[in-house]
């Protein structure tokens, strides 16, 4: 794997040298290994994507119904059914048109050119012609073109956030690492698609194209198939149920009618009428529009849905796997603790905004503001540490259009922000206390030192005007110090005192803080200027006999609102799992602070996960709350293991590393601001504000969408059951058809049209986020919904039969009888629409006019129905006749019992629950 071999061994295995390959050898290897580029998968054509919208069983049933209607001469019925099918398909196609572009975006992240050494000569070539064994040169800003082993480095730092998700650049080394070192910790390797953040170096290419880490990622994306959403499965199950019920009803009526002596052709026509009554023609379009309206509402709550059926998947989600950096945390390194003069000081304020206080920390570890607030100008110890931290620093802070932003290394920037909180503005102190020389940070020295003139400095304990400031790893800084600045004096740094400081370092590290130590050394004014030449100075001159000044502890702090969001998820029966590339201690501490990691929960690293057999991991996966030091394959394995346990998994992420798991999850959630294009294209939903807390809003919206879809499907079910029972009983009892086929289709279109769309904007019920996630196995229609459909459908049937008997006893014509039953069913369903605003709560407790869309939908439907029975050309089309006001009044009163009856049932049920 090259990382555990020394450079000579790597050269030997790759058959290369420091002079690189010869052009002939490079050509042969290009034929052997192929070009350094990612293979594209077969693109989904526009037509294929469009026709994929028509694969559901319900759509097939509707198309068959349309064909049969056309065959029987019912052209209007056929055209209307086909139109609803086309509308549903078109809406779905528009939403998904830009999907499946992940590989193209991965290709855009690869470097177009690379500087390579061949035959000892530097030259630039297209990166696609690189081969294993090539020597490449790396400089600040370069995008790394292939996986490679570092053979030379000068303070080389690489931004690997696109691969690991972690924002802090990784310091690279040339030494061989121990065998078994996890991929995340292989600091002598660089990877395709990452970028050089600082310094320069050389590396020998070890893998190209699809063999690189990026290539493996592309391969994962290409092989992962999106699983069908719970809603798609539920609708297919509903479609199969409808199809089976329709066949049984048609066959029963036809056979029974023929047995009773009716003409076979008439029985076939009546059977078709029943089939039309049973099939919810408008359902696919209404569900699609309902989902679309939900998408619009979710955009207002900072969630952009890319796949329509995925909208309600969040409602069934019971595990959220979240990346840490930038999702649960702010992705802004912040100094939180400072140790000076034997005291720990808490620094308030998070992120890059230079606002905060310096507070003494009480024994319990909390800052106190009871008169203990520090001011930098009033405390010499804190003053000198922060001054040195800002001067011995190459980062800067700027107030831009979008707020405060940094330039440079995030760790250094955190120190600049901390100094700014104390009044040390970076550009001002750089001008006031000029840097005369410096010793840059390197992976060998693990420190940085600057030599500054403090001639114009404020009064202090120092008489010297020349001071060296140093910062770096605690063990290095402490090892170079012979004195300590304490109680206003520079005192001898005794072994006992040094051990005390090391214990303080451990205490800060145990809090998942990144610890940095600081020191200084004053020089006499007579310090020879010739020892400072061209801004350079010898380490032997300034980095010995230094004075220890203190420690800082920094971290990427959690987002303020995330803790409450995770608690809400917990109340809603949703487990949050952290999956991060960060170190175990840091990840566990953040997870514990946010409430993710509980007392009996487990944590696993990527290396520990690799050591687990499939069965062992399956036994543990439900108890693991934190995964650290992981790579893409680990994330994918976690998601798949949870899905194997029948969990509905949502995965959040922003880096390229998250793309496979995002695509494999039931609900992939990408970050809209910091997220890479690859992660966005692999996701089902994008958070436009990168805020984990927005997921809670999205979950609530997802649950509400499913609740509304179930409610309006049940509402439609009552109508279809009523129609079937009315037609069936009338045929068998009176040998008449109470509704024409075109009237049945009209009922289906207007009752399954506007009111369900209005029901889809119904706000969430009270306590929706205190309910457990729904069981996806139960489907969209349960026994409860079937019972409601039979009950209300039966009530509408009784109402219609009362009207039928009244019409027969009054000697009305068949057209008037059909018109009266027709109108009764429409009016009754309008009252029924108010029932299904909530399955539990009374419409009067919700407020009759709080869903204005439903009020307008019902009024519009009633007006359309009145037009059908009173406008002459519509009377001809629908075989209707005018009704008197008294007849309309009786029908309206009879229809209102649909609302009254259900209100009584809700009142009784709520009373039982209260008891």
BELVEN-V66222 format. One record per helix or strand of 2 or more residues. SS is the DSSP state (H for helix, E for strand). FROM is the first residue (numbers start at 1). LEN is the number of residues. If there is no record, write none. Layout:
# BELVEN-V66222
[[SS | FROM | LEN] [SS | FROM | LEN]]
This chain:
# BELVEN-V66222
[[H | 7 | 8] [H | 23 | 11] [H | 46 | 9] [H | 57 | 15] [H | 75 | 22] [H | 102 | 7] [E | 113 | 6] [E | 121 | 6] [H | 127 | 3] [E | 135 | 5] [E | 147 | 13] [H | 161 | 4] [E | 170 | 2] [H | 183 | 3] [E | 189 | 2] [E | 195 | 13] [H | 209 | 3] [H | 213 | 11] [H | 230 | 30] [H | 264 | 15] [H | 283 | 18] [E | 303 | 3] [H | 308 | 3] [H | 313 | 4] [E | 319 | 4] [E | 329 | 12] [E | 343 | 5] [E | 358 | 4] [E | 373 | 2] [H | 376 | 3] [H | 380 | 12] [E | 396 | 5] [E | 403 | 5] [H | 410 | 12] [H | 426 | 7] [E | 435 | 5] [E | 447 | 7] [E | 466 | 7] [H | 474 | 6] [E | 481 | 6] [E | 489 | 4] [H | 495 | 15] [E | 514 | 10] [H | 529 | 3] [H | 539 | 4] [E | 546 | 13] [H | 562 | 10] [E | 575 | 5] [H | 584 | 11] [E | 602 | 4] [H | 606 | 6] [H | 614 | 10] [E | 624 | 5] [H | 632 | 13] [E | 649 | 5] [H | 656 | 9] [E | 667 | 5] [H | 677 | 6] [E | 685 | 3] [H | 693 | 42] [H | 741 | 11] [H | 754 | 6] [H | 768 | 3] [H | 776 | 3] [H | 783 | 27] [H | 814 | 22] [H | 843 | 4] [H | 852 | 19] [H | 872 | 7] [H | 885 | 30]]
